[in-house]
Amino acid sequence: MARTNAPRRKTLRGNDNWTHEKANELTERICATYQDGKGVNHLDESVIPQSEQVLNTLERIREILFPGYTGKHAVKSTGMKFVIGDLVNRVYEELSEQLEAAFCYHCDVADCDNCTCGERAQNTAVNVLERLPDLREILKTDTQAAFDGDPAAKSTDEIILAYPGLQAISIHRIAHELYKHDVSMLPRIMSEYAHRCTGIDIHPGARIGESFFIDHGTGVVIGETAVLGKNVKLYQGVTLGALSFPKDERGQLIKGQKRHPNIQDNVTIYAGANLLGDITIGENSVIGGNVWLTESVAADSKVHMAEPELSIRKRKKK
């Protein structure tokens, strides 16, 4: 068989199917998908918050709230003010930067002409930082609630280091402070990070009282307009969700309406229960596992499913 003198294509990493021409052609096709105006890319536009930087700042805030537990900074009583002071200053700078990006992005979307995003960002960062002493006091009650509510817990240190419920709650309380200041994106970046890490999905808009305990936690969902009182206890798989999503005359979802449950003080909700809609669960009530509830319940109630009828038979021997 005669040998050909045709020039050989220049290949990449020894694969005849992957050439510079192939790489260039594929790059052109990918870039063409960026030009359809349907989103999923952010090109030639204003600055946008960066999730990695937001999460780095979040972890610094959690280090302020729970000093000495991360191992990133050795916190001793003698040098405590220097370590915490450095963290506070770094959080202020980083949070201000990401807040300004969030506010400027919102201004661009709303076509705002009178933009004071930098000043607003700095003021919001100060307001959030000023809430940290209060958040620490609330998180102390959450930690104690977990210790009191779980017979397997050996210490509050174990709860802070290992319990997904407390991790999700601490992140939620930070995200909620930002949500209250009408910050876009940052609270959701934080809450979805907690969701990924713990399996617990708490919308940053949910209002949650002190001494809150989530046992096990996987699959817990708490919607945006849910309101929880003090000393509420949830088990895994509980949903505090919406019953329906009203739409306007154009078929678009109407946002901002109250659509999630109100849970009053000292309520326990067991695994797998689904509480849906703008209903109220009265104080001191107990909601049993796997209950589907779409109506309000008076105080001091006990709600449970009817006992299933079991059938137990002896297996036939082969």
Secondary structure, 3 states (H helix, E strand, C coil): CCCCCCCCCCEECCEEEEEHHHHHHHHHHHHHHHHCCCCCCCCCCCCCCCHHHHHHHHHHHHHHHCCCCCCCCCCCHHHHHHHHHHHHHHHHHHHHHHHHHHHHHHHHHHCCCCCCHHHHHHHHHHHHHHCHHHHHHHHHHHHHHHHHHCCCCCCHHHHHHHCHHHHHHHHHHHHHHHHHCCCCCHHHHHHHHHHHHHCCEECCCCEECCCCEECCCCCCEECCCCEECCCCEECCCCEEECCCCCECCCCCECCCCCCCCEECCCCEECCCCEEECCCEECCCCEECCCCEECCCECCCCEECCCCCCCCCCCCCCC
